Amino acid sequence: MQTTLALLAARLCLLALIPAAPATGPSAISDREGLPIITWQDAERFMDRQVIVQGTIASTRTVGSVCFLNFDDSPRHLFAAVIRRDDLPRFPTHPEKAYAGRHVRILGRISEFRGKLQILVHGPDQIEVLDTLPEIPAAPASAPAVRPTGRLRVATFNIMNLFDGHDDPYRDDEGTPPKPRDQIERVAAVIREIDADVLALQEVENRDYLERFVRAMLPDLGYEHVVLFEGNDMRGIDVALLSRVPVGPVTSHRHMALRDEDGRPVRFHRDLLQVVLAPPEGPQVAVFVVHLKSKGTGPSSDAIRLAEARAIRQVLDGLLARDPQACFVLCGDMNDTWDSPALKTLRGEGPGALRCFFEEVPEDRRITFTEEPYRSMIDFILCSPAMAGRHVPGSYRIPQLSLATAGSDHNPVITEFHLD
């Protein structure tokens, strides 16, 4: 295991390899990529979802200062693209003339107003004019909701700076460039290989971009549930969860009051995300996703990380006090090693001690932070005593990858549990 100073040096060395650039410019995943392309007749099935509607503008009209691009010839005009008064100046030619009779694809969100379906258009960049209407591609088949063997595969993966190209005015994201397309594709390939039913993620900038990533890169893996709350990190990296299993209550602990050993107030540097899963078979399972404070400022960071560990342990002890048979896992980037004060605090002692089955992995392969020469294990999946009884022997795995092969400076951690 490496020392605190060594891990800090590793982070600094890695940052030196990444060229500084503002978080502005094109995102590697476009806003149209992976969106379902539908006809207006199917719009009701996609209510409140972002889609691309394909069809021919049957008629146009302007009522007051609102322009309607109607996709149907019925007297009531059941579906239309709607352009409001404040948006009309963005169009070089009035939309009523520019799009009448044209074949189009319109990007937007399906909504309803006074019993009629609509898609709001705020600018010409949402409308693509086509020479002909191509055949609409079939949607990719979704993966089964639950692993048919009655097992639950859980994984955690720090995917390293999944940032889009937009400057968030409320976060200090200007120094982090958008994640390059080749790295995103490598991350997606690793996730496909993992094939987890539940995947805990760290270093995701926002939910919208994570949903775009899933839609574009993993449309057939069945991740219907994308969970992310905006956390406390000022750079904007958050913890998240992808799940094939139905999701129940979700709790963020980002506002929880913490104190370090000297009584000074601190807070979770990111969040403690708690997601309750409701598999069709077996008990409910709570998944806790964390990304503890990094070692960037030495002793002060250690104090925050230990305070986070104590607060997490307090939450878990409360859960076990209410139900000693509670099934839960704690996943994430702990930014510390197994024998550290923070990990000892998280693990606990006695009947409520958490289990981790990394001893199933050969010692020379217990590496989750991959950059030389500071390779070490700082990512873990720990489980409650009841969940430990459901662990599938031999299923704890740590694929040995690299930044070049995984698109991240971390390796994923994977394990499985019996549901039935």
N, C-alpha and C positions, 0 to 999 in steps of 0.2 A: 504494500500500500504506500502511496506517495504522501508526502507531507503537505500541509496547507500551503506552504510557500511554493512547492513544486506545482501544485494544481493551479495556483494563481499565475505562475509563470507560463503554464501551458495555455491558459486562456489568453494571456497577453500575446504570446507567440502566434496563436491562431488569428487574433484580431489583426496582427501585422500583415498577415497573408491576404486579408480581404481589403480591396481598395476602398477608400472612403468615398462616399457619394451621397448626395442628398436623397431622401426618400421621395423623390419626384421623378416623373418620367413614366414610360410605359410599363405596365405590369406584365409579367411573363405570361399570365393567363388572361386572355381577353374577356370582356364582359359578355360576349356572345358564345364563348366556347362552352360546349357541353349542355347548353340550354335546350329543352325540348322544342322542336318545331311542330306547330299544330295548325289545324284549320280553325276558322272561327266557330264552326259547329261544335268543336270539342272544348271551347273555352270554359264552359261551366265546370268541367272536370279539373281545371287548373286554377280555380278561384284563389286569389291572393298569392299566386306564385308567379315568379319571373319566367317569361316564355318568349318565343318568337312566333308571332302569328303570320301565317302565309295565306295569301289570297289576292283577289282582284277587288279594287275599289269600285263598287257598283254605282255609287252616287256620292255626291258631296253637297254640303249645304252649310251656310253660316247663319246661326241664330243669335241675334244680338252681336256679341263679339266672340262667340265660341264657334269653332269650325269642327264639323263632323265629317269624318271619312267613313262612309257606311260600307260594310262588307256584304250586306244582303239587300235584296230588292223588296222585302216585305214592307207594307205600309208603316209598321211600327219601328222598323230598323232595329232589329234585336241585338246587333253588335256593331260597334263603331270605334274607331280611333278618335280620341277627343283632344283637341288642341285649344287651350284656353287663351284668353285675351293677352295675358302678360307674356306668353310664349310665342305668339304670332310674329313679332318683329324679328325673331331668330331665323325665319324662313325668307330667303332671298326672293322667292316667288310665292304668292299666297297659296297655301296648301290646297284650297278648293280648286285652283287651276292646275297646280303642279302634279297632283296625284289622281285626278279624275280618270277612271278607266285603266289605271296602271296596275300591273302585277307588282306586289310589294311583299316584303317581309318586315314586320314591325316588332322591335324589341320593347318589352315593357311588362308591367304587372297587371294581371287580370283583376278587375274590380267590378262592382255593381252599383248602379245609381238609378233609383226609382224603377226597379224591376228590369233594367236593361244592363247587359254586360258591356264593358268598355275596357279600353286600354289607353291610358294617358300618355300623350306624346309631348315632350318638353322641347324638342329640337330636331332638326333634320337628320342628325347623326343616328337617331333611332329608326329611321326608315331607309330600307334598301330597296331600290327599284330594280326589277328583274325584267329580262326580255321575255321569258316564258316561266311558267310555274313548274319547277322541278318536282319529281316525286319526293314525298316526305320520307326521310329515312326512318326505319323502324327503331324503336327505343331498345337499348340493350337490356337483356334479361337480367333480373335482379337475383342476387344470391339468396339462398334460403335464410329465413329469419333466425333459425337456431341450428347449430351443428347437429346433424342427424344422429350422431353417435351418443347423444345425451351428455355431451361435454360442453363446457364453456371455456373458450380460449381467450385469455386476457394478455394484453401486451402493453408496454409503455415505450415511447420513442420520443426523444428530443430531436425535432426535425430542423433545428437551427435556422432561426430567422425567416420564417415564412411571412415575408413582408410584401405588400403590394407597392405600386408606384406612386401612391397618393400621399401627400403631406397631411398628416393628422395635426391640426392646430393645437390639440390638447395633449399631445405627446411629443417627447423629444426623439422623434424618429428620423430626423433629418440626416443623421450620421450613419443610418443603416440602409444600404441599397436594396432595391427589390431583389428578392431571391432569384437567381438566374434560372432560366428555363431548363438547362441541362441538370441542375441540382434538383429542381422540382420533379423532373422525370425520374431521376434516380431514387428519390424519396418514395415516389409512387410505386416504383418497381419493388422496393423493399417491403412496402406495406402489402402489396399483392402477395409477395412471397410469405409474409407473416400470416396472412389470412386470418386475422383475429376477429372474434365476435365482438369484442370490446377493446377499443384502442385508446389509451390515454396519450395525449400529446402535450408537448411543451414547446414554447417559443413560437406561438402563433399570434399574428398581429391582431386579427379581428375575425369575427364569425363570418361576415360576408365573404371574405377572401377564402376562408377555410371551406365554406360551402361551394364556392366556385372551384376550388381545387378538387373536392370530392366529385362534383358534377362533371368536370372535364377529364380528370385522370382516373377516377375510380367509380364510374357510373354503374358498373355491374357487380359491385361487391356488397350491395345491400345495406349500405350505411344510411338508413333513413333518418337517423337521429344524430344531429350535430349540436353539441352542447358547448357553449362558451359564454362566460360572463366577463365583462371588462374588468380587469384586475387593477392592482395598485401600481404596477411597474410603470415608471415614467417613460421608459423607452417604448413601451407598448406591447411587450411580449406577455402572452396570456397562456393559461393552461386550458385544455379542451378535452372533449371526449367524443369519439365516434362509436356508434353502437348499432348492431343489427337487432339486438334484443330490445323489446319494448321498454321505454323509459318512464319511470314514475316521477315522484317529487325530486326536484333539484334544488340544492342549497349552496349559496356562496357564503363563505366565512370571511370575506375580504374586509368587513367592517369590525371584526372581532378585536377587542382591546387586548393587547399583549403588553407584558413588561419583561425587561431583561433581568439578569441576576442582580443588578444594582437598583432595580425598581424604576428604571426609566421607561416611559411609554414608547412602544414600537408597534408595528403592525406587520401583517403578512406582506412580504415584499411583492408577491404576486397574488395568490389566493390559495385557499383550501377549498377545492370544488368537490361537492358531495352529490353523487348521482345514484338514485335508487333504481335498480333494474328489476323488471317483473317478468322473468322468463315463463313461458307457458308451462314448463315442468320444473319442479324443484322450488326452493325458497326464494324469497326476495334477496337480492345481493346489493349491498352498497359499495360503490367504487369511489374512493377518495383519490383525487389527482392533485399532486403538489409539484412545485418547483421552488425548492428552498433557496434562500439568499445565497448568492455566489460569494466567493472568497475575495472579491475585488479590493476591499479595504482592510484586510487582515483581521485583527482582534475585534474591531467593531462589527464586521460582518459575521464573525463567529458568534458574537453575543446575540445578534438578531436571529441567526439560524437556530441557535439553541432555544431562544424564546419561541420561535415558530414550532420547533419540535415539542416543546412543553405544551403549547396550546393545542397542537394536533393530538397529543396523547390525552389531554383533558377531554377533548371531544370524543375520542375513541373509548376512554374509560367510562364516560357517561353512557355511551351506547351499550357497552358490556354490562354496566350496572343495571340497566333496564332489561337487558336480555343477554344472559351469558352465552346463549347459543347463536348470537347474531352472526350472520355471514357477511363479511366485508373484506375488501382488499385495499391496500394503500400503495399507490403506484406513483412513480415519477423520478425526476432528477433531484436527488437529495443534495447534490453538490458537496458530499462528504463521504467518507469511507466507513466501512462496517464497524470499525473499532473506535469511531469518533464519539464524543459526548452527545452530539445530536442524534446519531443513529442508535446509541444505547438508550437514549431517552425515548425515542420512537418505539423501539422494540419492547421496552418495559420488562417487568419481571413477574414471576409467579404465575397464577392461573390465567391471567389476562395477557401474557406475553405474546407478541406477534411472532409468527414463524416466517422464515424465508428459506427456500429450498435451493439456494445457489450452490450448495455443496454437491448437487448433482452435476454441476459443470466442472470440468477439469480446471485446476487452479490456474494454469497458464492461459485459459480462455475466459477467465472472469474479468473481462475488460469491457467497459462501456464508454469511457472517455478515450478516444482513439488516437489523439495526436502524440507523436513521439516527441521527447523521450519520457513523457509523463502519463503514460497509459495506466488507467486504474479503473476500479469499479465504483461508480458513484450513482448509478441508477438501479432501482430495486423494485420488486413486487413483494410486499409483505402481506400476510393474511391473518385473520382472526383465528383463535383456536378451532372454532367450528368449521371455518373454511379450510383450515389445514387438514381436517379430517376428510375433506373432499378432494384434496390434491391428487392429481394423477401422477403416480411415481414415474420419474424419468422425463417429465415434460418440461422442466425448467431449462430454458435455452437462452444463449447469448450468441447470436450470429456474429462472427468476427469479420467486420467490414472496415471501411475507411472513408474519409471525406470524399475521395475520388470515386468510390463505388457506391456509397450510400447517400451522397448529397448532404451529409451531416457529420459533425464531429463526435456524434454519439452512436453507439450500437443500440438496437432495440433489445428489450428483455421480454421473454415470452414464457407463459406457463399455462396449464390447463387444470380444470376442476370438474368433478362429476356433478351433474345437475340432478340426476335421479337418485 
